[in-house]
Amino acid sequence: MASITPIKNQELGFYRVPQITDLLCISKSTWWLWVQNGKAPKGRKLSPGVTVWSRSDIHAFIEKLEAESTDTTPPEAA
């Protein structure tokens, strides 16, 4: 029996909606709204009920979100 070599590069492969929403801690409806509004990358349709996103696209999207959220401007005094 042939042995299976694990993928060492975690950027290879695809995510589906449940995996993405778990990573981002958001709801499915929020994810689809972000995709529709262009905030999140568009997926690839594999079949009528299956859409996937490349891992590299999702990791780049998460890095972009993190960069946007690390704004060091202090809030204005009230």
ChimeraX attribute file (.defattr): number of C-alpha atoms within 10 A of each C-alpha:
attribute: neighborCount
match mode: 1-to-1
recipient: residues
	/A:1	3
	/A:2	4
	/A:3	5
	/A:4	6
	/A:5	6
	/A:6	7
	/A:7	9
	/A:8	7
	/A:9	7
	/A:10	11
	/A:11	13
	/A:12	11
	/A:13	12
	/A:14	18
	/A:15	18
	/A:16	14
	/A:17	18
	/A:18	12
	/A:19	11
	/A:20	21
	/A:21	16
	/A:22	11
	/A:23	12
	/A:24	12
	/A:25	9
	/A:26	12
	/A:27	14
	/A:28	14
	/A:29	11
	/A:30	11
	/A:31	18
	/A:32	15
	/A:33	13
	/A:34	14
	/A:35	14
	/A:36	12
	/A:37	11
	/A:38	10
	/A:39	13
	/A:40	17
	/A:41	16
	/A:42	17
	/A:43	18
	/A:44	12
	/A:45	11
	/A:46	9
	/A:47	8
	/A:48	6
	/A:49	6
	/A:50	11
	/A:51	15
	/A:52	17
	/A:53	18
	/A:54	17
	/A:55	17
	/A:56	15
	/A:57	17
	/A:58	20
	/A:59	15
	/A:60	12
	/A:61	15
	/A:62	16
	/A:63	12
	/A:64	11
	/A:65	14
	/A:66	11
	/A:67	10
	/A:68	10
	/A:69	9
	/A:70	8
	/A:71	8
	/A:72	7
	/A:73	6
	/A:74	6
	/A:75	6
	/A:76	5
	/A:77	4
	/A:78	3
